[in-house]
Amino acid sequence: MRAAARELLHTATMQTMRRRLKHAEALGGGRCFGTTVLGAVSEDLLLSLSMAHLQQKPTNQRSLAAALQGSGLVSNRCVLGVVGFLDRRWFVPDSVAERLGQQLYHDQPAGISIDGSANHHVMTSGVMHAQCLEALNVPAGHRCLDLGSGTGWMTVAMAMLAGGEGGSVGIDIEPSLVDFAATTALARCADACHQERRLNVRFAVGDIRDPATWTSSHHPRAFDRIHIGVALPQLPEHIIELLAPNGRTVVPIGELSSEQSLMLVTKGDDGQTVTHQELQKVVFSHVDAPPAAEPPASKTSPSADELRERRRVLEERVAELWRRGREGRASLSDALKGSNGAELSRVLDELRRVKRLCEGKL
């Protein structure tokens, strides 16, 4: 099945895609979160406090592209065209698409489960995907790498921009995500196109922390564009080595349970000079997130309902302190430095502890 799906995608037409992408011509030409939330705070709370919401709420893929253009978050016509064509529904199971409905296109990440189990993953928001795609500026013929590719939206989007002479490789540590991307998602993309020109996409399982699991087939300077969909404390040298001269990498840099900086890392035409530019503040899931140590069990453990209620109260308190301790759209780090910083830090610590208890009980 995987081979058949890959073959369908390899022969998918770029001509038909371009006809569909004419939507970009009608469109012309912040801040938002990536994949997940701070270690303690729930997704909904952080999103409501910190995201730069679109001026209009999208209801489908084309209206997402229109909202991005109308809000001034994305202006590149080719990127808007890809966003308007490449439906996020193709990259999640049908049950998830039915559950989320129009929320799949809203300015927020989407929680998904591939096999229906309790093993949940997070799909980066469509706004964040589009902004990263624009920052990468993928020309035709370029070779692209997507680390932390998930179900493959960004991998396929880069391949569409690179065209038949270019291509992209998606790497993820979770086999179920790689399998879904390489079969179901690619087959859906192929079904949406006719079969006239090749679109080169490949997925593989690998650990970004262990280059031996995925770099054996890649030579130094193998890629012109690299997208990294998980936060790193710093950009590893082995990833920089994969970047070709004049290449670009977009990567969230920062520590766990804090805001990170979405960085544009560019290699000079000499293949040696590397420059770093901060694009915006984001919150992504962290590749090096260690398992949290469980606190000692108390003699009388609280019930699941009691933990839920305690978590709700703490989140409301965080929201109150954050709003009170910032001016305009100040970040969480700014709020922690404000007059309420000490109390906010204490409440966040307690919220982290309660969250760990909840995860152990529910």
Secondary structure, DSSP 8 states (H G I E B T S, - for coil): -HHHHHHHHHT--HHHHHHHTTHHHHH-------S---SSS-HHHHHHHH----SS--SSHHHHHHHHHHTTS---HHHHHHHHHS-GGGGS-HHHHHHHGGGGGSSS-EEE-SSSSS--EEE--HHHHHHHHHHH---TT-EEEEET-TTSHHHHHHHHHH-TTSEEEEEES-HHHHHHIIIIIHHHHHHTS-SSS---EEEEE-BTTBGGGT-TT--TT-EEEEEE-SBBSS--HHHHHHEEEEEEEEEEE--TTS-EEEEEEEE-TTSS-EEEEEEEEE---BTT----------SS---HHHHHHHHHHHHHHHHHHHHHT-STT--HHHHHTSTTHHHHHHHHHHHHHHHHHHHHH-
